[in-house]
């Protein structure tokens, strides 16, 4: 599209913020609540966009956003422009900054975007500790740091962080900002230099960082035709291969949350007529969520299902707000005439979006009434399909014996309708897992969106599966299949693994935190990766994909979560066969925890690994030469 004169080469993607609160309107853009998952996604996404060209060459420039602790848009009178996120050093290090570090260190991203909010009283775009010291200093960013749009203007007004606009321009550039989205720096940088608040050298450094990325993109290399990607053009968009990829991504992203009495898959011989009902049953643009290009074409859910069966279509509601119940009667009538009923309900960008956080997490308006009444009227099995980015409390449906199966499809993209139908009729076996906890509505009363703490304290229950231990609707990592899988451990790490210290002082300085040695005091490079070999057997009658999730529980300590995802692997296993999966565990990376001072440490003692129903223990001991501690 760039070669055709229709696009640029810098993409402000991916959004790798942690999906901390179920109400967040932009959670749909992110990879979920777990930092290890978000980090893996971040690095992979960046590498996919930027390509693996020779040397420093970029296909396009990716940008990891919004750094950091940004996950409130507009809630209960607090908006992102005025929000001061109070974050502990511990939570910053072991949750919020993890995916950004992976973007820079592993993904080699060429840009990071600072966020609107303040962190501990400082605007992120004017905090030298976050920008110059961490991103560029510790993580060694090779690229530029950009503001979110008008962030620099916002830290001057409405945040009133500086007294004058020139001071805002100077503070941000000196903190490490290289590029402004908007006109603010273009207007106020030169006056800031004239007032002695900024030097030309400061500006030159920022220019060097931006122009270097332009050079890496080939913008000064003459005609595109002479460049490595010069042969690409608009004709390469919407090719059959790309459209198939969109369909395959949609299929793999569908999560089967419930399948009571094996209601699914439907049969095209027994279920010849299907009632397709709900405000998202004929969705098109809704399926691509936010921040998407122009789709090649859409297949809505009702269109996809009509390829397998005769359909009777009723919306049941005017839209997802479902402010009235006048259309429910017609939907009930359709369900009475059909061999099966598929309800496609949920949300869209008018309910969850940028600058729009949700108040509650129930289905909007009369949608719950629509689902319950149609299920009661339905002659055949009733299937509930949830199209939404964030989680919804559907406890009522989970507990309704008339609802056979529940699917979460997210915003499944242009081929969403085809993918949904393929899963409903068993052409595709669902293998997706939930990337976030689905909480009950009552959880919200205990967690203001403004509270950034991950760990529980007092009456505050904590956040995400790592720290919240109360009741859930569906847990993180949950997802069923039409087949069944078993795991068996073939080979695990040795029972005792030695962690070599760099000096005796290192050990003495590390005993302050419940026998946990600082990662910086250990010879991480000398510790071999610990391999776990697992056989995954498909014991059912249908080919399927299975995602192996490996969790670790460290020795008890106030600084740690009860369990933490440390690795995952997706494997395709034909019916009645097995596949061997190897997952490597790096002690310093995967078995370390963060103490209350934000220091990463390796707890000495017994670590339990959980792989499905398989458990394996590793005992870590500290060593200095031949001396064991």
Secondary structure, DSSP 4 states (H G I P E B T S, - for coil): -TTTTS--SB----B------TT-TTGGGS--S-HHHHHHHHHHHHHHHH---STT--SSB--EEEETT---SEETTEETTT-EE---HHHIIIIITHHHHHHHHTS--SEEEEPSSEETTEEGGG-TIIIIIIIIIIS---SEEEESTTHHHHHHTTT--SSSHHHHHHHHHHHT--B-SSSHHHHHHHHHHHTTSS-HHHHHHHHHHHHHHHHHTTTTSS-GGGSTTTT--GGGTT-HHHHHHHHHHHHHH-EEEEEGGG--S--TTT--EEEEESTTTT-SGGGG-SS----S----HHHHHTTTSEEEEE-SSSSTT----TTHHHHHHHHHHSSEEEEEEE--TTTSBTTB--S--SPPTTHHHHHHHHHHH-SSEEEEEEE-SS----HHHHT-TTEEEEEE--S--TTHHHHHHHHHTTSS------SS-EE-GGGGGG--TT----S-BTTB--SHHHH--S-EEE-TT--B-SS-EEEEEEE---SEEEEEBS-HHHHHHHTTTTSEEEGGGB-GGGSPPEEEEEEEEE-SSS-EEEEEEEEEEPSS-TTS-S-EEEEEEEEEE-TT-EEEEEEEE-HHHHSEEE-TTS-EEEE-EEEEEEETTEEEEEEEEEEETTEE-
